[in-house]
Amino acid sequence: MSYKKKTSRFEYEFCPVRSVCNVKGVGESNFKESINAINYIANHPEFKVGFKIFFDLVETNYHPSYEELQGIVDVLKSHKENFKNRIALVTQPKMSIVAKLVSIYCELAGMQMKSFQSISEAKEWISESET
C-alpha cells in the first residue's frame, strides 16, 4: 500500500513496503515551491527515517540562482537526521551541473545524495543494497 498526493507542481508517493518516497516535479517551479516540497516530504506522517528519496525533476523547469541553490542545500541539510538514506536527483541534461552541485554540498554534509540524467541509472542506484 502506498500513499499518493498530487499538487500543481509535484506528485508524491510514499511506499512503506519499499521504504521510498518518489517525487516527480512537473512544469514551472520556483525556490519557494522547491523548499515547500522538501519540507512536505520531511514532515509527512507517511515518511519514515531511513526512507530513500527519488526526485524525478526531468519535467521541471526551474533554474535556481546560486543563492537559491545554497538555500535548497541548507534546507536539505536541515533534514539530515530524517534523510539518512540515499537520495537520487534526476534532472534534464541542461540542469545536470546544478544537480551535481546540490549533491556535492549534501555529500560534504554527510548525506547520501547523487545526481543523475538517467532515470533508470538513478533507480538502479537507489535500489542497491547498502554495504
C-alpha positions as CSV (number, residue, x, y, z in Angstrom):
1,M,0.0,0.0,0.0
2,S,1.3,3.5,-0.8
3,Y,0.1,7.0,-0.2
4,K,-0.1,9.3,-3.2
5,K,-0.6,13.1,-3.3
6,K,-0.5,15.5,-6.2
7,T,-0.1,19.2,-6.2
8,S,0.1,21.6,-9.1
9,R,3.9,21.2,-9.3
10,F,4.7,17.9,-7.6
11,E,3.5,14.3,-7.3
12,Y,4.4,12.4,-4.2
13,E,4.3,8.7,-3.5
14,F,5.3,7.3,-0.1
15,C,5.9,3.5,-0.3
16,P,6.4,2.0,3.1
17,V,7.0,-1.6,1.7
18,R,10.0,-0.3,-0.3
19,S,10.9,2.4,2.1
20,V,11.0,5.0,-0.6
21,C,9.4,8.4,-1.3
22,N,9.1,9.1,-5.1
23,V,8.7,12.8,-6.0
24,K,8.0,13.9,-9.6
25,G,8.2,17.6,-10.5
26,V,6.2,18.9,-13.5
27,G,6.1,22.3,-15.2
28,E,7.4,25.7,-14.0
29,S,8.6,25.9,-10.4
30,N,10.5,28.3,-8.2
31,F,12.5,28.4,-5.0
32,K,9.5,28.6,-2.6
33,E,7.8,25.6,-4.2
34,S,11.1,23.6,-4.1
35,I,11.6,24.3,-0.4
36,N,7.9,23.5,0.3
37,A,8.3,20.2,-1.5
38,I,11.4,19.2,0.6
39,N,9.6,20.2,3.8
40,Y,6.5,18.4,2.8
41,I,8.4,15.2,2.5
42,A,10.3,15.6,5.7
43,N,7.1,16.4,7.7
44,H,4.7,14.0,6.1
45,P,3.4,11.3,8.5
46,E,4.0,8.6,5.9
47,F,7.7,9.5,5.6
48,K,9.9,7.5,8.0
49,V,13.6,8.0,8.9
50,G,15.5,5.7,6.6
51,F,13.3,6.1,3.6
52,K,15.1,6.6,0.3
53,I,14.0,9.6,-1.8
54,F,13.8,9.6,-5.5
55,F,13.5,13.1,-7.1
56,D,12.4,13.0,-10.8
57,L,12.8,16.6,-11.9
58,V,13.2,15.9,-15.6
59,E,9.9,17.7,-16.5
60,T,10.5,20.6,-14.1
61,N,11.5,24.0,-15.4
62,Y,13.4,25.8,-12.6
63,H,16.8,27.4,-12.9
64,P,17.9,28.5,-9.4
65,S,20.3,31.3,-8.7
66,Y,23.4,30.5,-6.7
67,E,21.8,31.9,-3.6
68,E,18.7,29.7,-4.2
69,L,20.8,26.7,-4.8
70,Q,22.5,27.3,-1.4
71,G,19.1,27.7,0.2
72,I,17.9,24.4,-1.2
73,V,21.1,22.7,0.1
74,D,20.6,24.3,3.5
75,V,17.0,23.0,3.7
76,L,18.1,19.5,2.7
77,K,20.9,19.6,5.3
78,S,18.4,20.8,8.0
79,H,16.6,17.5,7.4
80,K,19.8,15.4,7.6
81,E,18.6,13.4,10.6
82,N,15.4,12.3,8.7
83,F,17.1,12.0,5.3
84,K,19.6,9.3,6.4
85,N,19.3,7.0,3.3
86,R,20.0,7.5,-0.3
87,I,18.6,10.5,-2.3
88,A,18.6,10.3,-6.1
89,L,18.2,13.6,-8.0
90,V,17.3,13.2,-11.7
91,T,17.3,16.2,-14.0
92,Q,17.4,17.1,-17.6
93,P,21.0,17.5,-19.1
94,K,20.9,21.3,-19.0
95,M,20.4,21.2,-15.2
96,S,23.0,18.5,-14.5
97,I,25.6,20.9,-13.2
98,V,23.2,22.4,-10.7
99,A,22.1,19.0,-9.6
100,K,25.7,17.9,-9.2
101,L,26.4,21.0,-7.0
102,V,23.5,20.2,-4.8
103,S,24.6,16.6,-4.5
104,I,28.2,17.5,-3.7
105,Y,27.2,20.0,-1.0
106,C,24.9,17.5,0.6
107,E,27.6,14.7,0.4
108,L,30.0,17.1,2.1
109,A,27.5,17.3,4.9
110,G,27.4,13.5,5.2
111,M,24.3,12.8,3.2
112,Q,24.0,10.0,0.6
113,M,22.9,12.0,-2.4
114,K,23.8,11.5,-6.1
115,S,22.6,13.3,-9.2
116,F,21.7,11.6,-12.5
117,Q,20.5,12.4,-16.0
118,S,19.1,8.8,-16.5
119,I,16.0,7.7,-14.5
120,S,17.0,4.0,-15.0
121,E,20.5,4.6,-13.6
122,A,19.1,6.5,-10.6
123,K,16.5,3.8,-9.9
124,E,19.3,1.2,-10.0
125,W,21.5,3.2,-7.6
126,I,18.7,3.9,-5.2
127,S,17.6,0.2,-5.2
128,E,21.1,-1.2,-4.4
129,S,21.6,-2.7,-1.0
130,E,23.8,-0.6,1.2
131,T,27.0,-2.2,2.2
